[in-house]
């Protein structure tokens, strides 16, 4: 099964952005479990595990990514892992660290794909944009908005959109609704903060969000494990 794992997030057709709410102290417990057991176990089942992040605005939020070759491989990999010995051995401890694990976005590449590696970044910004209108969607797919983001942030961005397929592993729910997601890596938190300040002050970007998008959430993240 491990040979079916995508070699990179750029090569994966399907990714998950997973955000858990953990009990106080649960972040360290869950990170240790990932490092010692869960990353390797998921790799062996056919998944690619990305970076695990701490949300600087919420110490009880555990943020991570994982990737799959395609939807059929996602189902096979999830069945293999959650029905296998690694999860059976560690699920009680993992679940005891978490209050909620259902804040999950099932995503695919934008078209054309725009995926940049951010594994070596010291800080990462990730924005989730819900309920975008037609004008926003068109400018996203035309590359206008990703280009504007890169101009303002002064770093490459990766862009994603909702995977429209039915969730074929309902044991793990994913959130309904359509979203666009961008993520970008920075060499320092100071660089990230300066970039976000430029973005927030730009009238073109802010007017598009205000006029053509619904709920918007920006996360400032610190990596705690390495990934793709």
N, C-alpha and C positions, 0 to 999 in steps of 0.2 A: 504493500500500500504506500509506503514511504516514497517509492519512486514516482508516484503520481503527484507529489507535492510540487506546486509552482516554484520556479527558481527565484522569483522576485515578485514584488507587488505589481510591477509593470507587466509581468507575464500572466498575472492572475485575472480571470474574468470577473470574479466575485470576491468581495471583501466584506468584512463586518467591522464596524466601529462599535465597540462595546464599552459601556460606562456603568460601573457598579457603585452602589452606595454601601459602604462598609461600616461596621461597628468601630468605635474608638479602639485603636490598636489593631484593627483588622487589616489595614493596609500593609503593615510589616509582615503579618502572618501570611497574607495572600501572596505577597511578593516572594517570600521565602519558598512557599509551595511551588510557585511558578519556576523559580530558579532551580529548585532541587528535583522537581518531578513533572510538572504540568507542561512546560514548554517541550521537553523531550518527548513526552507521551503524545502530545498533539502532533509534533513533527512525524513521529513514527506512524501515526494514523493517516497522514497525508495532508496535513495543514501546514501553512507557513505562518509563523507567529511573528508579529511585528513588535515594536517597542511598547513597553509598559510605561505609563506616565502617571505622575502626580499632578493633580490640578492645583495650581498655586492659590486659587480662590476657595478651594474646598478640600481640606486635608482628608476628608472621608470619602473622596471620590477616586476610584481606581479606573483608569482609562487604558484601553489597549485595542490593538488591531489584530485581525488574522485574515488569511487569504486562502482561496481555493482555486483550483484550475477552472472549474465551471460549476454549475448548479448540481449536475449528477454526482460529481466528485465531492461536492460539499456534503450531500446526503450520505454518501458512503463513508467519508471521513468522520462525520459526526456520529454515525452509527457505530463505527469501529471504536472511537475513543470513549463515548459515553456508555457503550456496552462492554468495555474492556477492563482489564485488571488495574490500570493506573488510576482511572477515575474511581473505580470501586474501592481502591485502597485509600484514597485521599478526599473523596467527596464530602464526607462528614466534616472534616476539618475545614475544607474550603467553604462549604455552605455556612458553617458557624461564624465565619468572618464577615459574611455579607448580610445586609438588610434587604437589598433589592438588586437583582441581576437582569432585569427585563428591559433596561434602557439600551436597546440594540438597534442599530441601523444596518440594513442589508443594502449594499451598494455595488455599483459597477462603474467602469470607466466612463468618463464623458466621451463624446465622439466629436473630434478625434481624441484618443487617449492623451492625457497630460499627467504623467506620473513621474515625480522626482524623488530620489532617495533622500530621506532626512534622518537616517539612523544615527549619523555621527553628530547631529546638531545638539548643542548644549541647551537649547530652549526651542519650543515649538508653539506656534499659534494654529489653532484649528477652529474654523467657523462652520456652524450648521445653520443653513438658511431654509426655512420652511415656507410652503405655500407661495412659491414665486409665481408671478404673473407671466403672461406670454412674452412680453417685451424682455423681461429679465432672462427667461429661458432661451430666447433667441440669441440675445447678446452673449449668454454663457456659452452656448454651442458654437457660435460664430467665432469665439475666441476673444471678443471685445473685452468682456469683463475679466477673464484670466489675464489678459495683457495689461489691463489697467491695474490689477492687483500686483502683478510683478513690477510694474513701474513704480508703484507707491511703496511696496514693501522692500524693493531692491534686492529680492531673492527669488528663486524659482518657486512656483507653487504647483501642488498636485491637486487635481480636481476630480470629484466623484459625483454621482447622482444615484438616486434610488434604483435598485434592482427590482424590476416589475414582476418577476416571477413569484409564484406562490411559494411560501415557505414550506419546503418538503420535509422539514424536521420540526414539527410543531411542539415537540417537547421543550424546545428552546424558542420562545416567542420573539418576534421582531416587531418593531413599532410600525404602525400603519402611517400612511401619508407620504407625500413626495418631498424630498429634500435635495439640496445641493450642498456639498461639503468641499471646503478647500483647506489645505494644510501646508505649512511652510516652516522650514527649519532655520534657526539663527545661531550664530557663533556665541552669543551671550544673551542674558536676560535684558541687559541694557539695550542691545541691538533690537531685540523683540519689542521692547516698550517704545522705542523711538519709531519703529515701523508702524506699530499699531496707532500711535499718536498721529502719524502722517495720514494713515488711512481714515481715522476718525474725523480728521479736519478737512478731508478732501470733499468738496461739494458735489463732484460728479458721482463718487461712490456712495456717499450718504444719501443723496437724492434718489438714486436708483433703489437703494434698500427701502427707504421711506415710502416711495411711490409704488414699487413693483414687487415687494417681498413682504412676507408675513413675519412670524417670529424669527428672530436672529439671536444666536448665542455664540459668543467668542470665548474660547478657552485658551488660557496661557498655561502651558504644560512644561513640566521638567521630566526628562527621561530618567527612569530608575533601572531599566534593563535595556540592553542593546537589541536591535531587531534588524529587519531587512532595510 
